[in-house]
Amino acid sequence: MTTDDVRSSDQPDDGAVPPASDALDAERLEFIENFASAWEAQNGARMDGRVLGLLLISDEPFMSSARIARLLHASAGAISMSTRALVTVGFIVRHTVPGERRHYFRVEDDVWGAFLAGEREYLRRMAAVIRSGLQMEAGRREGPHTRLTNANRYMTWLEGYHRKMLEDWYAYRDQVEAGTDPEELP
């Protein structure tokens, strides 16, 4: 840990927005833990859920990994692993501050739409792997061939539907933003 990683609570942590406090109130802590539990219930890492939950409810435009660790009472290593995982799947983005060496992170205003858009790369990678399995000798045998063929069909279908789903999400989001009652939308 360097002296850059340790700042007193009265110094700005991210070069732009001074932190309100180095402690979270009970309401925010409860939200973060509930979010992490729901995340974990879907086979996500609990710490990833805690990091994402914190960034979702933060008023700060971006936050350093050191600040995230302090607020969540977590180790730098745990935060590093979680932020790396969340960046990889598109839930958070790395933010740079000119002249700073620290890592900063933020969540997009439409994190779920950003995740959905980023999911396309996963679908493409998985489809390529499945197609390579069909080319293997084992992929030509009846059982594996049937399973891999169905997997390939599913990935092809899902990729096409995924585009429609993303378009539908943007349309829904924009209509609700414009004042349409969500109950009136399909």
C-alpha positions, 0 to 999 in steps of 0.5 A: 500500500502506498501513501496514495492509497491512504488519505484522510477522510477530509481529502478528496479520494478521487480528485473531483468529488470529496467523499461525504464520509468514510462510513455508510449509514444503516439504510445503505448497508442494508441495501448493499447486503440485500443486493449482494445476497440476491446476487449470490443467490444467482451464483454471483460472488457475494463481494461482486454484489457488494461492490455493484450494490455500493456503486449503484447507490453512490452519489459519487460519479466514480470511486477508487478501489481504495475507497470501495475497500474502506466503505465495504471493510474489505481487502484490496485484493477482494476489491481488485478481484471483484472490480476485475470480474464486474468490468469483464462482464460489463457491469462497471467500467474503469474510469481514469483521472488524468494524473492519477495512478489509482483505479477508479470505477463507476456504474453506467446510468443504464447498467442493465442495458450496458450489461445486455449489450456486452453480453453479445460478446459472450454469446459470440465466444460461446457459439464459436466454442460450440461450433469448434466442438462440432468439428471435433471427432467427438462432436461427430458422434451421435450423442455429442453431435445432438447436444452440440447441435442443439447448443449451437441452435440455441446460441444462434437463436439467443443471439438473434433474440438478444438483439431484439431484446436489447432494442425492446429494452431501449424502447421501453426505457425511453417510453417510461422516461418520457412519462408513459405508465409502465403498466400501459406498455407491452 
